[in-house]
Amino acid sequence: MSSCWTIVDQQEQVVSRELAHDAWPWLEVDWRRTPTDDGLYLEWTEGGLALKSTDLDARSSVRVDFCEGPQARRLKAVTGEALTRAVGCQKGLRPSVCDATAGLGGDASVLANVGCQVMAIERSDIVAALLADGLRRASLQAFDWCERMELMHADATHYLARLTHGVVYLDPMFEKERKAQPGLAMQLLHQLPTSETSADRLFFAAIESQAARVVVKRPLKAPPLGGREPASQIRGKAIRFDLYPRRKLTAEDMEPIRFGGLA
Ligand SMILES: C[S@@+](CC[C@H](N)C(=O)[O-])C[C@H]1O[C@@H](n2cnc3c(N)ncnc32)[C@H](O)[C@@H]1O
């Protein structure tokens, strides 16, 4: 779903506004010096793009940061995360992954960091812009994993039928079943408009694709997506990965993901 977003740019960085348009050309933008009163807005500073809300504490914001903070530490620490085992990483094999629910790129960057080629697809214009901005800043620091990660702003359901190889990874938004108050980032993300494509529809598009394997991240106690039992699971403390292998992974599955010459 696309809409016009307010971006607050207090310093009126006209040159970097052009850079912003290049980084997320899909985002329709109304540049302003101060926020309006109606909820969500973006802020553009030298530190990058951040999502904020007039309804929440002014200090709360969502910004993708691969260079410092928790995700940077996750990237530095990564060795044998369950996620990498779930997609089939093993000695000499780093399958290419189509992350069809890229979100803020947490999982996609881990996979690129261990050597997988990753096609990250995100349907929300705003989430995709935040991720594109995080990737832009990470690539300025010359992290080599950035070169293995491509981002598309699209509804992945429309692309999976064109997939020829590799692994599809799905991490759909968990239903609002959580009893605990979610963190500020989650509160902001839950306020975003969403489109109607259901997780089950995306799952069946993945299962019917030519991917060698489909991997789904689920809350530990949630039913399997589409009501289809996985062949096996990797279980953690709060989440699990449901594995749907379709054939053995081969060297061909390490080739970058392309959609019939489109991406
Ligand atoms: C729980 S988040 C993914 C989090 C991500 N794994 C991470 O580590 O940051 C789910 C994301 O999937 C996106 N999404 C849901 N359905 C989609 C679809 N059909 N195509 C592309 N993105 C989709 C949502 O917009 C949301 O940003």
The ligand as an ORCA input file, in Angstrom:
! r2SCAN-3c Opt
* xyz 0 1
  C       7.798     -9.816     11.212
  S       8.287     -8.759      9.908
  C       9.772     -9.527      9.338
  C      10.951     -9.276     10.221
  C      12.267     -9.655      9.591
  N      12.405    -11.100      9.469
  C      13.436     -9.072     10.351
  O      14.289     -9.842     10.804
  O      13.508     -7.828     10.462
  C       7.191     -9.154      8.612
  C       7.342     -8.225      7.400
  O       6.827     -8.902      6.261
  C       6.267     -7.954      5.406
  N       5.370     -8.683      4.500
  C       4.229     -9.350      4.818
  N       3.684     -9.904      3.724
  C       4.498     -9.589      2.679
  C       4.442     -9.873      1.287
  N       3.438    -10.554      0.765
  N       5.456     -9.415      0.500
  C       6.476     -8.688      1.038
  N       6.557     -8.371      2.355
  C       5.584     -8.817      3.167
  C       5.556     -6.998      6.356
  O       5.330     -5.732      5.734
  C       6.556     -6.932      7.510
  O       7.439     -5.841      7.343
*
